[in-house]
């Protein structure tokens, strides 16, 4: 793995703006998603295929809502780490997380090495 430079103050400021925008976008998305994930009423007089389609759409909406909630939680946790002064440090390896990685996913708590460790199941 190549050495990764710690974040500069300018990069941290830029990433903080990204995180605040991400948090607002996810919160707005979740407030709009609400009803699409609610349970399909089996007593509603629609055809069997329409009901199956509605149930499939409900499952997709629930999965999307759960993913957005998870990402919102990660964004808020990243903002807390930023306030605590340890943003940009991998929670698994204690190594710096690359700016390029954070620019793509500013909420990520893991460096590439930390992500690989997690996925491979090594400590």
LOGU-787525 format. One record per residue: residue number from 1; residue in three letters; x, y, z of N, C-alpha, C in turn. Coordinates in steps of 0.05 Angstrom, whole numbers, plus 32768, in hexadecimal, padded with zeros to 4 digits. Last residue first. Layout:
residues N
     k     r     nX     nY     nZ    caX    caY    caZ     cX     cY     cZ
   NUM   ALA      X      Y      Z      X      Y      Z      X      Y      Z
...
END
This chain:
residues 123
     k     r     nX     nY     nZ    caX    caY    caZ     cX     cY     cZ
   123   UNK   7F60   7F43   80E2   7F60   7F58   80F7   7F76   7F6A   80F2
   122   UNK   7F3B   7F2F   80A8   7F53   7F2F   80B9   7F51   7F46   80CD
   121   UNK   7F12   7F2F   8083   7F0D   7F23   809D   7F25   7F21   80AF
   120   UNK   7F13   7F48   8054   7F20   7F2E   8054   7F1C   7F20   806F
   119   UNK   7EF8   7F77   8060   7EEC   7F65   804C   7EF9   7F49   804D
   118   UNK   7F1B   7F8E   8085   7F00   7F89   808C   7EF4   7F74   807A
   117   UNK   7F4A   7F95   8066   7F4A   7F84   807E   7F2E   7F7B   8085
   116   UNK   7F36   7FB9   8040   7F3F   7F9E   8037   7F40   7F8B   804F
   115   UNK   7F2C   7FE5   8061   7F16   7FD9   8052   7F1D   7FBC   804A
   114   UNK   7F61   7FF0   8071   7F4D   7FE8   8085   7F35   7FDB   8078
   113   UNK   7F77   7FFE   8040   7F82   7FE7   804F   7F6E   7FDD   8063
   112   UNK   7F59   802C   8034   7F58   8015   8022   7F61   7FFB   8031
   111   UNK   7F3B   8041   8073   7F4E   8043   805D   7F4B   802B   804B
   110   UNK   7EFA   8051   808B   7F0F   803D   8086   7F21   8046   806F
   109   UNK   7ECD   806E   8091   7EDE   806D   80A8   7EF7   805C   80A4
   108   UNK   7EAF   8099   8061   7EBC   8080   8067   7ECE   8081   807F
   107   UNK   7E97   80C9   8052   7E8F   80BD   806C   7E9E   80A3   8073
   106   UNK   7EA8   80D7   8020   7EB3   80E6   8037   7EAB   80DA   8052
   105   UNK   7EB8   80B8   7FED   7EA7   80AF   8003   7EB0   80BD   801C
   104   UNK   7ED9   80D9   7FCC   7EC4   80C8   7FC0   7EAF   80C0   7FD5
   103   UNK   7EFA   80F1   7FF0   7EEC   8102   7FDD   7ED5   80F3   7FD1
   102   UNK   7F12   80C5   8008   7EFE   80D5   8018   7EEF   80E8   8006
   101   UNK   7F34   80B5   7FDF   7F1F   80A3   7FE9   7F09   80B2   7FF8
   100   UNK   7F54   80E2   7FDB   7F45   80D9   7FC4   7F2E   80C7   7FCD
    99   UNK   7F6D   80E3   800E   7F5B   80F8   8006   7F49   80EF   7FEF
    98   UNK   7F73   80A5   8032   7F7A   80B6   801C   7F65   80CB   8015
    97   UNK   7F79   80A2   8077   7F68   809A   8060   7F6E   80AE   804A
    96   UNK   7FB0   808F   80A0   7FA1   80A3   8091   7F91   8097   807B
    95   UNK   7FA5   805A   80D0   7FB5   8066   80BA   7FA4   807B   80AD
    94   UNK   7F8A   8039   80F3   7F95   8053   80FD   7FA8   8060   80E9
    93   UNK   7F6C   800F   80E1   7F89   800C   80E0   7F98   8024   80EC
    92   UNK   7F36   801B   80EE   7F40   8000   80F0   7F5E   7FFE   80F2
    91   UNK   7F2B   804F   80E4   7F23   8045   80FE   7F2D   8028   8102
    90   UNK   7F58   807A   80C4   7F4A   8060   80C2   7F44   8056   80DF
    89   UNK   7F4F   80BE   80C3   7F5F   80A8   80CE   7F4E   808F   80CF
    88   UNK   7F2B   80E3   80B5   7F40   80DD   80A2   7F54   80C8   80AC
    87   UNK   7F23   8102   80F5   7F18   80FC   80DA   7F2F   80F7   80C7
    86   UNK   7F30   8111   8128   7F3C   80F8   811E   7F2F   80EF   8103
    85   UNK   7F19   813D   8140   7F34   8140   8136   7F40   8126   812C
    84   UNK   7EE5   8140   814F   7EF7   8135   8163   7F14   8136   815A
    83   UNK   7ECD   8152   8121   7ECD   8163   8138   7EE1   815A   814E
    82   UNK   7ED6   8123   8103   7EE2   813C   80FA   7EE3   8150   8112
    81   UNK   7EB6   80FF   811D   7ED3   80FA   811D   7EE2   8114   8115
    80   UNK   7E84   8118   8110   7E8D   8116   812C   7EAB   8112   812E
    79   UNK   7E84   810F   80D9   7E84   812A   80E3   7E8D   812B   8100
    78   UNK   7E82   80D7   80DA   7E9A   80E4   80CE   7E9B   8101   80D7
    77   UNK   7E4F   80D0   80EF   7E66   80C6   80FE   7E80   80D3   80F4
    76   UNK   7E31   80E4   80C4   7E30   80F2   80DE   7E48   80E9   80F0
    75   UNK   7E3E   80BE   809E   7E44   80DB   8099   7E45   80EA   80B4
    74   UNK   7E29   8090   80B5   7E46   8092   80B0   7E4E   80AF   80AC
    73   UNK   7DF2   809D   80B4   7E00   8098   80CE   7E1E   809A   80CB
    72   UNK   7DEC   809F   807D   7DE7   80B7   808D   7DF5   80B4   80A8
    71   UNK   7DF4   8069   8071   7E07   807D   8067   7E04   8097   8076
    70   UNK   7DC7   8053   808A   7DE2   804A   8092   7DF7   805F   8089
    69   UNK   7D9E   806B   806D   7DA1   806F   808B   7DBD   8068   8094
    68   UNK   7DA8   8056   803A   7DAA   8073   803F   7DAD   807A   805D
    67   UNK   7D9F   8020   8045   7DB9   8028   803B   7DBD   8046   8040
    66   UNK   7D68   8022   8053   7D7C   8019   8066   7D98   8021   805E
    65   UNK   7D53   8034   8022   7D50   8044   803A   7D64   803C   804F
    64   UNK   7D5F   8008   8001   7D6A   8023   7FFB   7D69   8035   8013
    63   UNK   7D40   7FE1   801A   7D5D   7FDE   8018   7D6A   7FF9   8013
    62   UNK   7D0C   7FF7   8013   7D17   7FF2   802E   7D35   7FEF   802E
    61   UNK   7D09   7FF7   7FDA   7D08   8010   7FE9   7D13   800D   8006
    60   UNK   7D0A   7FC0   7FD1   7D1F   7FD1   7FC6   7D20   7FEB   7FD5
    59   UNK   7CDB   7FB1   7FEB   7CF5   7FA6   7FF4   7D0C   7FB7   7FEA
    58   UNK   7CB5   7FCD   7FCC   7CB8   7FD3   7FE8   7CD2   7FC9   7FF3
    57   UNK   7CBB   7FB3   7F9B   7CC2   7FCF   7F9D   7CC6   7FD8   7FBA
    56   UNK   7CA5   7F82   7FAB   7CC1   7F83   7FA2   7CCB   7FA0   7FA4
    55   UNK   7C71   7F91   7FB6   7C81   7F86   7FCC   7C9F   7F87   7FC5
    54   UNK   7C60   7FA1   7F84   7C60   7FB4   7F99   7C72   7FAB   7FB0
    53   UNK   7C63   7F6F   7F69   7C74   7F86   7F60   7C76   7F9B   7F76
    52   UNK   7C3C   7F54   7F85   7C57   7F4A   7F86   7C6B   7F60   7F7E
    51   UNK   7C10   7F74   7F76   7C17   7F72   7F92   7C34   7F68   7F95
    50   UNK   7C0F   7F6A   7F40   7C13   7F85   7F49   7C1C   7F86   7F66
    49   UNK   7C04   7F34   7F40   7C1D   7F3D   7F36   7C24   7F59   7F3F
    48   UNK   7BCF   7F35   7F57   7BE5   7F27   7F64   7C00   7F30   7F5A
    47   UNK   7BAF   7F77   7F55   7BB5   7F5C   7F4B   7BCD   7F50   7F59
    46   UNK   7B90   7F94   7F8F   7BA0   7F96   7F77   7BA6   7F7A   7F6E
    45   UNK   7B71   7FAA   7FC2   7B68   7F9B   7FAB   7B79   7FA1   7F91
    44   UNK   7B95   7FA1   7FFD   7B8F   7FB4   7FE8   7B88   7FA4   7FCF
    43   UNK   7BA6   7F7E   8023   7B89   7F7F   801E   7B82   7F93   8008
    42   UNK   7BDC   7F84   8029   7BD3   7F6C   801B   7BB5   7F6D   8015
    41   UNK   7C01   7FBC   8023   7BE8   7FB2   802F   7BDD   7F9C   801E
    40   UNK   7C45   7FBD   802D   7C30   7FBA   8019   7C17   7FAF   8026
    39   UNK   7C65   7FEB   8059   7C5B   7FD0   8053   7C44   7FD1   803F
    38   UNK   7C90   801F   803E   7C7C   8015   8051   7C70   7FFA   8047
    37   UNK   7CB3   8037   801D   7CBC   801F   802A   7CA8   8013   803D
    36   UNK   7C9B   8064   800B   7CA0   804F   7FF7   7CAA   8035   8004
    35   UNK   7C98   8089   8035   7C81   8079   802F   7C87   8062   801B
    34   UNK   7CD3   809E   803B   7CC0   8094   804F   7CAB   8080   8045
    33   UNK   7CF1   80BC   8018   7CEE   809F   8013   7CD8   8093   8024
    32   UNK   7CF7   80EF   802A   7CE6   80EB   8013   7CDF   80CD   800F
    31   UNK   7D1A   80EB   8053   7D00   80F6   805A   7CED   80F2   8042
    30   UNK   7D47   80D7   8039   7D39   80C6   804B   7D1D   80D1   8052
    29   UNK   7D56   8105   801B   7D4E   80EC   800E   7D3E   80DA   8020
    28   UNK   7D65   8127   8045   7D4F   812E   8034   7D44   8115   8025
    27   UNK   7D90   810A   805A   7D79   810F   806B   7D61   8116   805A
    26   UNK   7DB3   810B   802D   7DA8   80F1   8037   7D90   80F5   8049
    25   UNK   7DBD   8142   8029   7DB1   8133   8013   7DA4   8119   801C
    24   UNK   7DD6   814D   805B   7DBC   815A   8053   7DAE   814B   803D
    23   UNK   7E03   812C   8057   7DF0   8128   806D   7DD5   8135   8065
    22   UNK   7E1C   8143   802A   7E13   8127   8029   7DFE   8122   803E
    21   UNK   7E29   8176   803E   7E17   8174   8027   7E0B   8157   8025
    20   UNK   7E4C   8166   8067   7E34   8175   806E   7E1F   8173   8057
    19   UNK   7E74   814E   8048   7E65   813E   805B   7E4B   814C   8063
    18   UNK   7E87   8179   8029   7E7C   8162   801C   7E6B   8151   802F
    17   UNK   7E9B   8199   8053   7E85   81A3   8042   7E77   818C   8034
    16   UNK   7EC4   8177   8063   7EAE   817D   8076   7E96   8188   8067
    15   UNK   7EE5   8177   8037   7ED7   815F   803D   7EC0   8163   8051
    14   UNK   7EF9   81AC   803B   7EEA   81A4   8024   7ED9   818B   8029
    13   UNK   7F13   81A8   806D   7EFD   81BB   8069   7EEC   81B4   8051
    12   UNK   7F3A   8182   805F   7F26   817C   8074   7F0E   818F   8072
    11   UNK   7F57   819E   8039   7F49   8185   8031   7F33   817E   8046
    10   UNK   7F6C   81C6   8059   7F5B   81CD   8043   7F4A   81B5   803A
     9   UNK   7F8D   81A8   807D   7F76   81B7   8087   7F62   81BF   8071
     8   UNK   7F9B   8168   805E   7FA2   8184   8064   7F8A   8192   806F
     7   UNK   7FA2   8125   8075   7F92   813A   8069   7F9D   8156   8071
     6   UNK   7FE0   8100   806C   7FC9   8109   807C   7FBB   8120   806E
     5   UNK   7FED   80D5   8034   7FF3   80EE   8043   7FDB   80F5   8054
     4   UNK   7FFE   8092   8032   7FE8   80A6   802E   7FEE   80BE   8040
     3   UNK   8029   8066   8010   8024   8077   8027   800F   808C   801F
     2   UNK   800C   802C   7FEF   801C   8045   7FEF   8015   8056   8007
     1   UNK   8011   7FE8   8000   8000   8000   8000   8012   8019   8000
END
